[in-house]
């Protein structure tokens, strides 16, 4: 099983909402004592065991919109079918704190997912979407009139590349722990069981 978290390179982006996929893989790495100590296939990755299954944890080292290059390289080298690739990534259409497990689907406009689907030639692979909330929820705190002077595309882009607020840090940790639990259930009991448990 290949488990991939999506994000952007560099310290500038490391703590941003768009990088929650990277954070999830780091969390899985720590929780399962899997060292991410290999750098090739355009990714940082490592091998280990989760729930008795051999897994590869990976963080693509391209920028987000080229994530498919790393995923397809790893999948091709290790002969991993799309059905055995779990992608973890941010979703602005889900409230902060929510996750959604799905066995397949479209990109939903997410550039990283678009790249992966294009390179794999299919959207038939599992994914865990992590809610980061909508930008206007945050704009309400500083005044909607100020925020709405900008085009919505600019608002969304600025929002996903912004760090989590200090008051959101505890909730972020809960999201990452829930993501770990979802991965455990997928590997042990299958994706249907994970959907029934975590898609609320």
Backbone as ProteinMPNN parsed JSONL, in Angstrom:
{"seq_chain_A": "XXXXXXXXXXXXXXXXXXXXXXXXXXXXXXXXXXXXXXXXXXXXXXXXXXXXXXXXXXXXXXXXXXXXXXXXXXXXXXXXXXXXXXXXXXXXXXXXXXXXXXXXXXXXXXXXXXXXXXXXXXXXXXXXXXXXXXXXXXXXXXXXXXXXXXXXXXXXXXXXXXXXXXXXXXXXXXXXXXXXXXXXXXXXXXXXXXXXXXXX", "coords_chain_A": {"N_chain_A": [[0.848, -1.191, 0.0], [0.579, 2.168, -0.878], [0.837, 5.233, 0.649], [0.106, 8.51, 0.354], [0.734, 11.849, 1.122], [-0.304, 15.116, 0.321], [1.268, 18.231, -0.545], [3.117, 21.364, -0.501], [6.504, 22.308, -1.295], [9.151, 23.431, 0.928], [9.957, 25.642, 3.691], [8.378, 27.868, 3.804], [5.827, 27.03, 3.223], [5.295, 25.022, 5.004], [3.676, 24.94, 7.343], [1.17, 25.516, 6.489], [-2.351, 25.474, 5.534], [-2.772, 24.125, 3.139], [-0.882, 22.201, 3.235], [-1.642, 20.12, 4.848], [-1.827, 17.479, 4.158], [0.866, 16.636, 3.973], [1.468, 16.996, 6.698], [-0.124, 14.999, 7.798], [1.092, 12.647, 6.827], [3.58, 12.881, 8.087], [2.702, 12.627, 10.709], [1.707, 9.995, 10.684], [4.098, 8.736, 10.171], [5.566, 9.264, 12.546], [3.867, 8.069, 14.464], [3.959, 5.387, 13.772], [6.564, 4.753, 13.719], [8.033, 4.938, 11.315], [10.584, 5.712, 9.29], [11.094, 8.508, 7.267], [13.243, 8.523, 5.157], [14.271, 8.337, 2.622], [15.101, 9.591, -0.557], [14.098, 9.792, -3.524], [12.518, 9.139, -6.726], [11.205, 11.519, -7.006], [10.257, 12.171, -4.48], [10.03, 12.253, -0.871], [10.293, 9.499, 1.15], [9.392, 6.445, 2.917], [9.597, 3.051, 4.096], [7.523, 0.771, 5.921], [5.588, -0.838, 8.537], [2.123, -0.929, 9.033], [-0.614, -1.766, 10.905], [-0.032, -4.447, 10.423], [0.41, -4.524, 7.728], [2.565, -4.032, 4.938], [3.716, -0.876, 4.103], [4.241, 2.074, 2.116], [5.103, 5.258, 2.948], [4.76, 8.512, 1.686], [5.862, 11.755, 0.567], [5.379, 13.864, -1.989], [7.933, 15.595, -3.765], [7.716, 17.488, -5.663], [6.069, 20.498, -6.724], [2.676, 21.139, -5.653], [0.866, 20.933, -7.905], [2.108, 19.126, -9.537], [2.122, 16.688, -8.376], [1.441, 14.152, -9.261], [3.61, 13.163, -10.681], [5.475, 12.135, -8.843], [3.869, 10.238, -7.509], [3.123, 8.448, -9.587], [5.654, 7.56, -10.343], [6.591, 6.172, -8.046], [4.539, 4.265, -7.839], [4.813, 2.863, -10.257], [7.419, 1.805, -10.061], [7.289, 0.157, -7.792], [5.265, -1.497, -8.486], [2.551, -0.975, -7.785], [-0.877, -1.02, -7.73], [-3.494, 1.342, -8.631], [-5.726, 1.039, -6.877], [-4.524, 0.475, -4.514], [-3.408, 2.753, -3.529], [-3.439, 5.302, -1.313], [-4.476, 8.571, -1.042], [-3.96, 11.611, 0.703], [-5.288, 14.691, 1.491], [-6.002, 18.282, 1.487], [-9.209, 19.938, 1.847], [-11.236, 22.522, 0.995], [-13.954, 22.61, 1.01], [-14.914, 21.173, 3.069], [-15.744, 21.405, 6.48], [-13.477, 22.591, 8.952], [-11.969, 20.084, 10.784], [-13.502, 18.003, 9.929], [-13.399, 14.851, 8.186], [-13.305, 12.959, 5.137], [-13.652, 9.809, 3.784], [-13.101, 8.101, 0.819], [-13.556, 5.693, -1.829], [-12.927, 6.241, -4.438], [-13.033, 8.768, -7.077], [-13.478, 12.126, -8.435], [-11.226, 14.916, -9.077], [-12.202, 17.127, -7.812], [-11.435, 19.701, -8.323], [-9.012, 20.056, -7.097], [-5.653, 20.726, -7.457], [-3.424, 19.051, -7.035], [-4.607, 16.524, -6.931], [-5.71, 16.443, -9.478], [-3.382, 16.19, -11.003], [-2.429, 13.685, -10.145], [-4.509, 11.938, -10.933], [-4.389, 12.344, -13.686], [-1.798, 11.326, -14.278], [-1.952, 8.675, -13.377], [-4.01, 7.796, -14.885], [-6.555, 7.267, -14.043], [-9.235, 7.761, -11.684], [-9.788, 5.976, -9.794], [-8.922, 5.345, -7.034], [-8.306, 5.148, -3.48], [-9.03, 7.834, -1.197], [-8.421, 10.285, 1.36], [-9.973, 13.009, 2.461], [-9.271, 16.027, 4.012], [-10.81, 18.341, 5.969], [-10.425, 21.84, 5.782], [-11.885, 24.053, 6.106], [-13.744, 26.964, 4.948], [-12.605, 29.963, 3.255], [-14.141, 32.302, 3.772], [-15.192, 31.893, 6.26], [-13.101, 32.466, 7.94], [-12.64, 35.064, 7.146], [-14.827, 36.364, 8.189], [-14.091, 36.98, 10.745], [-12.397, 39.115, 10.552], [-13.729, 40.92, 9.102], [-15.969, 40.946, 6.57], [-16.364, 42.767, 4.482], [-13.851, 43.808, 3.9], [-12.516, 41.499, 3.001], [-14.01, 40.788, 0.719], [-13.313, 42.548, -1.254], [-11.438, 41.454, -2.842], [-10.915, 39.17, -5.619], [-12.67, 36.024, -5.616], [-11.085, 33.8, -6.211], [-8.551, 34.657, -5.517], [-8.891, 35.08, -2.794], [-9.34, 32.44, -1.902], [-6.906, 31.223, -2.67], [-5.04, 32.653, -1.103], [-5.972, 31.93, 1.378], [-5.686, 29.041, 1.592], [-2.967, 28.902, 1.581], [-2.253, 29.974, 3.941], [-1.218, 29.898, 7.418], [-2.449, 27.672, 10.022], [-4.618, 29.016, 12.501], [-3.66, 30.015, 15.866], [-5.613, 29.177, 17.74], [-6.654, 27.025, 16.484], [-4.946, 24.907, 16.662], [-5.179, 22.722, 18.5], [-7.399, 21.432, 17.453], [-6.383, 20.766, 14.964], [-4.495, 18.812, 15.677], [-6.257, 16.839, 16.539], [-7.5, 16.229, 14.103], [-5.369, 15.063, 12.705], [-4.854, 12.833, 14.285], [-7.292, 11.488, 13.968], [-7.125, 10.97, 11.256], [-4.98, 9.179, 11.22], [-6.223, 7.061, 12.571], [-8.203, 6.456, 10.707], [-6.679, 5.514, 8.552], [-5.64, 3.23, 9.78], [-7.996, 1.688, 10.061], [-8.793, 1.367, 7.379], [-6.675, -0.229, 6.429], [-6.856, -2.465, 8.081], [-9.581, -3.324, 8.152], [-10.816, -2.556, 5.795], [-12.028, -0.251, 3.263], [-14.773, 0.343, 3.217], [-15.656, -0.086, 5.837], [-14.191, 1.92, 7.07], [-15.323, 4.199, 5.886], [-17.931, 4.049, 6.92], [-17.422, 4.52, 9.578], [-16.029, 6.993, 9.781], [-17.085, 8.96, 8.072], [-18.98, 11.319, 8.823]], "CA_chain_A": [[0.0, 0.0, 0.0], [1.263, 3.458, -0.95], [0.063, 6.29, 1.303], [0.714, 9.757, -0.1], [0.181, 13.112, 1.58], [-0.007, 16.181, -0.633], [1.676, 19.522, 0.003], [4.1, 22.134, -1.261], [7.861, 22.277, -0.757], [9.765, 24.598, 1.537], [9.505, 26.077, 5.004], [7.348, 28.885, 3.606], [4.516, 26.392, 3.138], [5.256, 23.813, 5.834], [2.624, 24.958, 8.353], [-0.05, 26.064, 5.893], [-3.506, 24.582, 5.405], [-2.61, 23.317, 1.929], [0.098, 21.162, 3.525], [-2.129, 19.205, 5.872], [-1.505, 16.127, 3.699], [2.23, 16.39, 4.456], [1.401, 16.855, 8.146], [-0.716, 13.694, 8.097], [2.111, 11.62, 6.607], [4.543, 13.022, 9.183], [2.052, 12.077, 11.897], [1.725, 8.542, 10.501], [5.501, 8.337, 10.301], [5.918, 9.27, 13.971], [3.032, 7.13, 15.213], [4.286, 4.011, 13.416], [8.026, 4.642, 13.704], [8.489, 4.728, 9.938], [11.483, 6.814, 8.945], [11.017, 9.05, 5.906], [14.669, 8.797, 4.98], [14.697, 8.063, 1.256], [14.799, 10.715, -1.444], [14.141, 9.561, -4.96], [11.188, 9.097, -7.335], [10.629, 12.847, -6.788], [9.525, 12.116, -3.224], [10.623, 11.771, 0.367], [9.444, 8.364, 1.48], [9.952, 5.402, 3.761], [8.838, 1.807, 4.19], [7.287, 0.274, 7.27], [4.418, -1.687, 8.758], [0.976, -0.375, 9.748], [-1.666, -2.778, 11.044], [0.419, -5.698, 9.844], [0.561, -4.373, 6.275], [3.716, -3.254, 4.492], [3.279, 0.364, 3.466], [5.182, 3.131, 1.78], [4.627, 6.618, 3.208], [5.479, 9.39, 0.758], [5.515, 13.165, 0.371], [5.956, 14.309, -3.255], [8.834, 16.744, -3.674], [7.385, 18.458, -6.691], [5.024, 21.331, -6.16], [1.377, 20.469, -5.567], [0.216, 20.634, -9.18], [2.857, 18.083, -10.237], [2.192, 15.562, -7.442], [1.292, 12.89, -9.983], [4.908, 12.662, -11.136], [6.028, 11.313, -7.771], [2.978, 9.105, -7.243], [3.235, 7.464, -10.672], [6.997, 6.978, -10.299], [6.604, 5.178, -6.979], [3.616, 3.179, -8.181], [5.378, 2.062, -11.345], [8.609, 1.08, -9.61], [6.933, -0.882, -6.82], [4.148, -2.265, -9.053], [1.392, -0.75, -6.927], [-2.074, -0.665, -8.482], [-4.183, 2.51, -8.079], [-6.612, 0.672, -5.768], [-3.709, 0.355, -3.312], [-2.784, 4.06, -3.275], [-4.291, 6.209, -0.523], [-4.015, 9.958, -1.051], [-4.466, 12.423, 1.81], [-5.142, 16.08, 1.031], [-6.884, 19.296, 2.045], [-10.454, 20.226, 1.129], [-11.865, 23.741, 1.526], [-15.407, 22.434, 1.066], [-15.243, 20.486, 4.312], [-15.487, 22.181, 7.69], [-12.288, 22.223, 9.706], [-12.248, 19.025, 11.741], [-14.166, 16.888, 9.252], [-12.668, 14.11, 7.165], [-14.13, 12.11, 4.282], [-12.962, 8.686, 3.169], [-13.774, 7.691, -0.408], [-12.793, 4.678, -2.565], [-12.568, 6.772, -5.748], [-13.735, 10.016, -7.347], [-12.835, 13.132, -9.281], [-10.262, 15.758, -8.36], [-12.898, 18.188, -7.085], [-10.742, 20.959, -8.561], [-7.738, 20.097, -6.371], [-4.602, 20.613, -8.467], [-2.616, 17.867, -6.783], [-5.386, 15.351, -7.341], [-5.782, 16.472, -10.94], [-2.115, 15.676, -11.513], [-2.356, 12.249, -9.869], [-5.474, 11.259, -11.808], [-3.853, 12.397, -15.049], [-0.64, 10.449, -14.427], [-2.365, 7.28, -13.192], [-5.002, 7.464, -15.905], [-7.803, 6.862, -13.405], [-9.539, 8.307, -10.371], [-10.221, 4.848, -8.976], [-8.013, 5.057, -5.926], [-8.849, 5.7, -2.238], [-8.539, 9.126, -0.741], [-8.915, 10.85, 2.613], [-10.029, 14.462, 2.347], [-9.217, 16.653, 5.325], [-11.434, 19.662, 5.915], [-9.692, 22.999, 6.309], [-12.824, 25.162, 6.209], [-13.8, 27.907, 3.83], [-11.948, 31.231, 3.581], [-15.032, 33.339, 4.283], [-15.371, 31.674, 7.695], [-12.024, 33.212, 8.589], [-12.816, 36.481, 6.813], [-15.839, 36.922, 9.083], [-13.466, 37.45, 11.977], [-11.706, 40.385, 10.318], [-14.611, 41.82, 8.368], [-16.23, 40.441, 5.227], [-16.234, 43.822, 3.485], [-12.442, 43.865, 3.515], [-12.161, 40.296, 2.249], [-14.711, 40.669, -0.557], [-12.757, 43.43, -2.286], [-10.569, 40.623, -3.666], [-11.595, 38.089, -6.34], [-12.789, 34.832, -4.793], [-9.952, 32.91, -6.457], [-7.437, 35.2, -4.731], [-9.209, 34.815, -1.393], [-9.117, 31.013, -1.647], [-5.474, 30.952, -2.785], [-4.387, 33.194, 0.094], [-6.435, 31.174, 2.542], [-5.089, 27.703, 1.691], [-1.533, 29.064, 1.817], [-2.063, 30.633, 5.241], [-1.053, 28.924, 8.514], [-3.565, 27.499, 10.939], [-4.641, 29.969, 13.6], [-3.258, 29.4, 17.14], [-6.739, 28.52, 18.407], [-7.006, 25.825, 15.727], [-3.881, 23.914, 16.781], [-5.681, 21.505, 19.146], [-8.277, 20.758, 16.491], [-5.502, 20.191, 13.947], [-3.954, 17.564, 16.219], [-7.35, 15.866, 16.513], [-7.676, 15.81, 12.708], [-4.27, 14.172, 12.346], [-5.08, 11.569, 15.002], [-8.413, 10.831, 13.296], [-6.604, 10.474, 9.98], [-4.222, 7.961, 11.541], [-7.195, 6.021, 12.878], [-8.861, 6.074, 9.454], [-5.732, 4.674, 7.817], [-5.611, 1.942, 10.48], [-9.215, 0.94, 9.743], [-8.724, 0.985, 5.964], [-5.722, -1.327, 6.267], [-7.274, -3.645, 8.853], [-10.959, -3.769, 7.924], [-11.309, -2.168, 4.481], [-12.456, 1.144, 3.122], [-16.193, 0.492, 3.536], [-15.746, 0.062, 7.283], [-13.663, 3.252, 7.396], [-16.34, 5.181, 5.491], [-19.039, 3.994, 7.872], [-17.001, 5.033, 10.887], [-15.476, 8.349, 9.814], [-17.818, 9.921, 7.237], [-20.135, 11.762, 9.601]], "C_chain_A": [[0.889, 1.248, 0.0], [0.343, 4.515, -0.355], [0.772, 7.613, 1.052], [-0.012, 10.954, 0.504], [0.612, 14.219, 0.639], [0.332, 17.489, 0.065], [2.633, 20.22, -0.94], [5.441, 22.129, -0.538], [8.213, 23.556, -0.011], [9.147, 25.002, 2.863], [8.402, 27.132, 4.91], [5.949, 28.284, 3.669], [4.284, 25.328, 4.208], [4.1, 23.776, 6.829], [1.283, 25.457, 7.801], [-1.135, 25.0, 5.745], [-3.35, 23.635, 4.213], [-1.661, 22.145, 2.16], [-0.365, 20.162, 4.583], [-1.908, 17.745, 5.465], [-0.099, 15.713, 4.12], [2.222, 16.147, 5.968], [0.868, 15.48, 8.535], [0.299, 12.57, 7.904], [3.187, 11.691, 7.685], [3.984, 12.41, 10.469], [2.038, 10.552, 11.843], [3.137, 7.991, 10.685], [5.899, 8.236, 11.767], [5.164, 8.186, 14.74], [3.429, 5.68, 14.975], [5.789, 3.756, 13.306], [8.552, 4.239, 12.321], [9.328, 5.93, 9.537], [11.294, 7.216, 7.486], [12.425, 9.495, 5.521], [15.187, 8.509, 3.568], [14.241, 9.207, 0.353], [15.088, 10.321, -2.887], [12.702, 9.407, -5.448], [10.44, 10.418, -7.129], [9.804, 12.91, -5.505], [10.476, 11.862, -2.064], [9.717, 10.647, 0.848], [10.159, 7.378, 2.407], [9.029, 4.201, 3.792], [8.658, 1.398, 5.638], [6.043, -0.58, 7.321], [3.363, -0.903, 9.535], [-0.115, -1.44, 9.735], [-1.295, -4.097, 10.331], [0.629, -5.674, 8.345], [1.83, -3.592, 5.961], [3.224, -2.037, 3.72], [4.489, 1.202, 3.074], [4.489, 4.456, 2.093], [5.427, 7.566, 2.333], [4.924, 10.806, 0.767], [6.173, 13.608, -0.941], [6.806, 15.563, -3.073], [8.809, 17.59, -4.943], [6.472, 19.473, -6.026], [3.683, 20.626, -6.351], [0.831, 20.041, -6.916], [0.989, 19.65, -10.042], [2.972, 16.81, -9.377], [2.137, 14.211, -8.14], [2.605, 12.31, -10.468], [5.524, 11.732, -10.098], [5.184, 10.066, -7.538], [3.115, 8.037, -8.326], [4.61, 6.811, -10.68], [7.095, 5.89, -9.234], [5.724, 3.98, -7.325], [4.198, 2.275, -9.262], [6.556, 1.214, -10.868], [8.247, -0.086, -8.692], [5.73, -1.718, -7.264], [2.906, -2.199, -8.155], [0.219, -0.289, -7.787], [-2.768, 0.544, -7.847], [-5.068, 2.191, -6.881], [-5.866, 0.54, -4.449], [-2.889, 1.628, -3.042], [-3.779, 4.935, -2.525], [-3.692, 7.605, -0.594], [-4.71, 10.729, 0.071], [-4.226, 13.891, 1.461], [-6.214, 16.974, 1.624], [-8.124, 19.511, 1.187], [-11.134, 21.435, 1.767], [-13.371, 23.596, 1.666], [-15.863, 21.615, 2.259], [-14.872, 21.38, 5.491], [-14.226, 21.678, 8.381], [-12.662, 21.211, 10.785], [-12.934, 17.825, 11.13], [-13.193, 16.152, 8.331], [-13.676, 13.297, 6.356], [-13.251, 11.046, 3.644], [-13.77, 8.254, 1.953], [-12.92, 6.66, -1.149], [-12.311, 5.164, -3.926], [-13.275, 8.102, -5.93], [-12.968, 10.92, -8.285], [-11.849, 13.93, -8.442], [-10.949, 16.795, -7.492], [-12.234, 19.543, -7.246], [-9.415, 21.09, -7.831], [-6.605, 19.798, -7.348], [-3.73, 19.363, -8.279], [-3.321, 16.6, -7.223], [-5.55, 15.289, -8.86], [-4.534, 15.843, -11.554], [-2.018, 14.166, -11.318], [-3.288, 11.471, -10.785], [-4.964, 11.227, -13.242], [-2.722, 11.391, -15.239], [-0.999, 8.967, -14.253], [-3.357, 6.831, -14.249], [-6.332, 7.009, -15.333], [-7.978, 7.618, -12.096], [-9.971, 7.227, -9.4], [-9.16, 4.456, -7.952], [-8.55, 5.743, -4.667], [-8.242, 7.052, -1.904], [-9.166, 9.504, 0.598], [-8.824, 12.365, 2.487], [-10.131, 15.057, 3.75], [-9.755, 18.08, 5.24], [-10.556, 20.742, 6.513], [-10.597, 24.224, 6.411], [-12.764, 26.086, 5.005], [-13.19, 29.244, 4.223], [-12.867, 32.273, 4.174], [-15.322, 33.143, 5.763], [-14.317, 32.458, 8.472], [-12.191, 34.709, 8.343], [-13.838, 37.147, 7.728], [-15.226, 37.519, 10.342], [-12.806, 38.818, 11.793], [-12.551, 41.38, 9.534], [-14.783, 41.389, 6.929], [-16.025, 41.51, 4.175], [-14.799, 43.942, 2.995], [-12.085, 42.693, 2.614], [-12.777, 40.291, 0.863], [-14.25, 41.689, -1.581], [-11.882, 42.635, -3.259], [-11.394, 39.603, -4.443], [-11.606, 36.834, -5.479], [-11.613, 33.881, -4.993], [-8.731, 33.347, -5.647], [-7.652, 34.931, -3.246], [-8.902, 33.363, -1.043], [-7.629, 30.69, -1.673], [-4.725, 31.445, -1.551], [-4.732, 32.364, 1.326], [-5.727, 29.831, 2.666], [-3.586, 27.778, 1.945], [-1.232, 29.819, 3.107], [-1.913, 29.562, 6.324], [-2.347, 28.775, 9.307], [-3.462, 28.529, 12.057], [-4.233, 29.267, 14.904], [-4.394, 28.637, 17.815], [-7.197, 27.255, 17.682], [-6.02, 24.679, 15.926], [-4.35, 22.612, 17.439], [-6.573, 20.716, 18.204], [-7.462, 20.105, 15.384], [-4.931, 18.859, 14.429], [-5.018, 16.471, 16.22], [-7.581, 15.329, 15.102], [-6.611, 14.791, 12.33], [-4.404, 12.82, 13.042], [-6.231, 10.786, 14.362], [-7.98, 10.247, 11.961], [-5.803, 9.196, 10.186], [-5.171, 6.798, 11.808], [-7.905, 5.524, 11.623], [-7.967, 5.181, 8.609], [-5.667, 3.283, 8.451], [-6.814, 1.083, 10.084], [-9.225, 0.49, 8.284], [-7.834, -0.244, 5.79], [-6.197, -2.607, 6.948], [-8.613, -4.209, 8.401], [-11.541, -3.379, 6.568], [-11.917, -0.78, 4.463], [-13.928, 1.345, 3.455], [-16.381, 0.699, 5.038], [-15.251, 1.448, 7.713], [-14.668, 4.333, 7.031], [-17.479, 5.225, 6.492], [-18.679, 4.635, 9.212], [-16.666, 6.521, 10.867], [-16.234, 9.372, 8.98], [-19.101, 10.354, 7.935], [-20.477, 13.202, 9.264]], "O_chain_A": [[1.83, 1.355, 0.786], [-0.793, 4.678, -0.799], [1.906, 7.81, 1.489], [-1.235, 11.057, 0.405], [1.764, 14.258, 0.207], [-0.225, 17.82, 1.112], [2.922, 19.734, -2.034], [5.5, 21.967, 0.68], [7.656, 24.621, -0.276], [7.973, 24.741, 3.126], [7.59, 27.272, 5.825], [5.003, 28.936, 4.111], [3.183, 24.786, 4.306], [3.59, 22.698, 7.134], [0.375, 25.781, 8.566], [-0.872, 23.8, 5.821], [-3.756, 22.474, 4.281], [-1.638, 21.2, 1.371], [0.453, 19.436, 5.148], [-1.812, 16.87, 6.326], [0.115, 14.586, 4.568], [2.872, 15.227, 6.464], [1.35, 14.869, 9.488], [0.367, 11.647, 8.715], [3.659, 10.652, 8.15], [4.707, 11.757, 11.221], [2.323, 9.891, 12.842], [3.339, 6.929, 11.273], [6.498, 7.246, 12.186], [5.744, 7.476, 15.562], [3.263, 4.836, 15.855], [6.226, 2.694, 12.863], [9.384, 3.342, 12.179], [8.817, 7.047, 9.456], [11.33, 6.375, 6.587], [12.752, 10.682, 5.555], [16.396, 8.444, 3.346], [13.13, 9.72, 0.492], [16.198, 10.505, -3.387], [11.766, 9.534, -4.659], [9.211, 10.445, -7.084], [8.79, 13.605, -5.439], [11.573, 11.331, -2.24], [8.503, 10.827, 0.942], [11.364, 7.475, 2.641], [7.828, 4.318, 3.546], [9.524, 1.643, 6.479], [5.509, -0.994, 6.292], [3.661, -0.291, 10.561], [-0.488, -1.948, 8.678], [-2.141, -4.756, 9.726], [0.986, -6.691, 7.751], [2.141, -2.608, 6.632], [2.416, -2.157, 2.799], [5.586, 1.061, 3.615], [3.414, 4.74, 1.564], [6.648, 7.44, 2.244], [3.728, 11.039, 0.941], [7.398, 13.717, -1.004], [6.445, 16.472, -2.325], [9.759, 18.309, -5.249], [6.134, 19.31, -4.854], [3.57, 19.657, -7.101], [0.379, 18.906, -7.065], [0.576, 19.361, -11.165], [3.827, 15.962, -9.633], [2.72, 13.237, -7.664], [2.715, 11.098, -10.65], [6.034, 10.665, -10.437], [5.718, 8.968, -7.388], [3.211, 6.85, -8.016], [4.724, 5.625, -10.991], [7.623, 4.809, -9.494], [6.116, 2.829, -7.128], [4.081, 1.052, -9.181], [6.672, 0.044, -11.232], [8.816, -1.173, -8.794], [5.235, -2.549, -6.503], [2.303, -3.217, -7.817], [0.316, 0.717, -8.49], [-2.642, 0.752, -6.64], [-5.155, 2.996, -5.954], [-6.484, 0.498, -3.385], [-1.829, 1.583, -2.417], [-4.842, 5.267, -3.052], [-2.529, 7.801, -0.244], [-5.892, 10.523, 0.347], [-3.098, 14.288, 1.17], [-7.201, 16.5, 2.187], [-8.106, 19.299, -0.025], [-11.553, 21.387, 2.923], [-14.002, 24.383, 2.372], [-17.059, 21.388, 2.443], [-13.823, 22.025, 5.495], [-13.947, 20.479, 8.388], [-13.557, 21.451, 11.595], [-12.957, 16.748, 11.726], [-12.279, 16.755, 7.769], [-14.766, 12.987, 6.837], [-12.226, 11.356, 3.036], [-14.983, 8.064, 2.044], [-11.692, 6.737, -1.108], [-11.398, 4.579, -4.509], [-14.029, 8.531, -5.057], [-11.946, 10.536, -8.854], [-11.66, 13.662, -7.255], [-10.355, 17.295, -6.537], [-12.431, 20.436, -6.422], [-8.756, 22.125, -7.931], [-6.593, 18.748, -7.99], [-3.35, 18.708, -9.249], [-2.711, 15.71, -7.816], [-5.531, 14.209, -9.45], [-4.62, 15.063, -12.502], [-1.578, 13.449, -12.216], [-2.893, 10.453, -11.353], [-5.087, 10.215, -13.932], [-2.686, 10.681, -16.244], [-0.414, 8.106, -14.909], [-3.529, 5.635, -14.484], [-7.151, 6.43, -16.048], [-7.008, 8.058, -11.479], [-10.462, 7.521, -8.31], [-8.585, 3.369, -8.012], [-9.178, 6.798, -4.76], [-7.111, 7.365, -2.274], [-10.282, 9.098, 0.922], [-7.732, 12.929, 2.417], [-10.962, 14.646, 4.559], [-9.211, 18.917, 4.52], [-10.011, 20.586, 7.606], [-10.135, 25.31, 6.761], [-11.866, 26.002, 4.167], [-13.245, 29.628, 5.391], [-12.428, 33.065, 5.008], [-15.661, 34.1, 6.459], [-14.601, 33.037, 9.521], [-11.916, 35.523, 9.224], [-13.74, 38.341, 8.014], [-15.777, 38.448, 10.932], [-12.67, 39.584, 12.747], [-12.153, 42.526, 9.326], [-13.836, 41.46, 6.145], [-15.559, 41.206, 3.077], [-14.561, 44.155, 1.806], [-11.429, 42.867, 1.587], [-12.139, 39.836, -0.086], [-14.766, 41.691, -2.699], [-11.617, 43.091, -4.371], [-12.463, 39.203, -3.983], [-10.678, 36.595, -4.706], [-11.187, 33.223, -4.044], [-7.973, 32.513, -5.153], [-6.712, 34.594, -2.527], [-8.281, 33.083, -0.018], [-7.135, 29.969, -0.807], [-3.873, 30.736, -1.014], [-3.892, 32.131, 2.196], [-5.215, 29.508, 3.738], [-2.995, 26.831, 2.464], [-0.102, 30.251, 3.337], [-2.418, 28.45, 6.172], [-3.222, 29.639, 9.265], [-2.368, 28.872, 12.504], [-4.435, 28.061, 15.041], [-4.171, 27.574, 18.396], [-8.024, 26.503, 18.197], [-6.241, 23.584, 15.408], [-3.973, 21.525, 17.001], [-6.515, 19.487, 18.158], [-7.804, 19.019, 14.916], [-4.89, 17.889, 13.672], [-4.72, 15.311, 15.936], [-7.825, 14.137, 14.915], [-6.913, 13.774, 11.706], [-4.102, 11.782, 12.453], [-6.155, 9.565, 14.229], [-8.414, 9.16, 11.579], [-5.934, 8.243, 9.418], [-4.951, 5.685, 11.329], [-8.179, 4.332, 11.484], [-8.434, 4.208, 8.018], [-5.642, 2.276, 7.743], [-6.667, -0.107, 9.805], [-9.62, -0.637, 7.983], [-8.197, -1.186, 5.086], [-5.965, -3.706, 6.444], [-8.77, -5.424, 8.278], [-12.638, -3.816, 6.219], [-12.271, -0.216, 5.498], [-14.303, 2.416, 3.931], [-17.164, 1.548, 5.463], [-15.822, 2.069, 8.61], [-14.849, 5.287, 7.788], [-17.942, 6.3, 6.871], [-19.53, 5.216, 9.886], [-16.976, 7.238, 11.817], [-16.031, 10.57, 9.176], [-20.176, 9.818, 7.667], [-21.424, 13.758, 9.819]]}, "name": "protein", "num_of_chains": 1, "seq": "XXXXXXXXXXXXXXXXXXXXXXXXXXXXXXXXXXXXXXXXXXXXXXXXXXXXXXXXXXXXXXXXXXXXXXXXXXXXXXXXXXXXXXXXXXXXXXXXXXXXXXXXXXXXXXXXXXXXXXXXXXXXXXXXXXXXXXXXXXXXXXXXXXXXXXXXXXXXXXXXXXXXXXXXXXXXXXXXXXXXXXXXXXXXXXXXXXXXXXXX"}
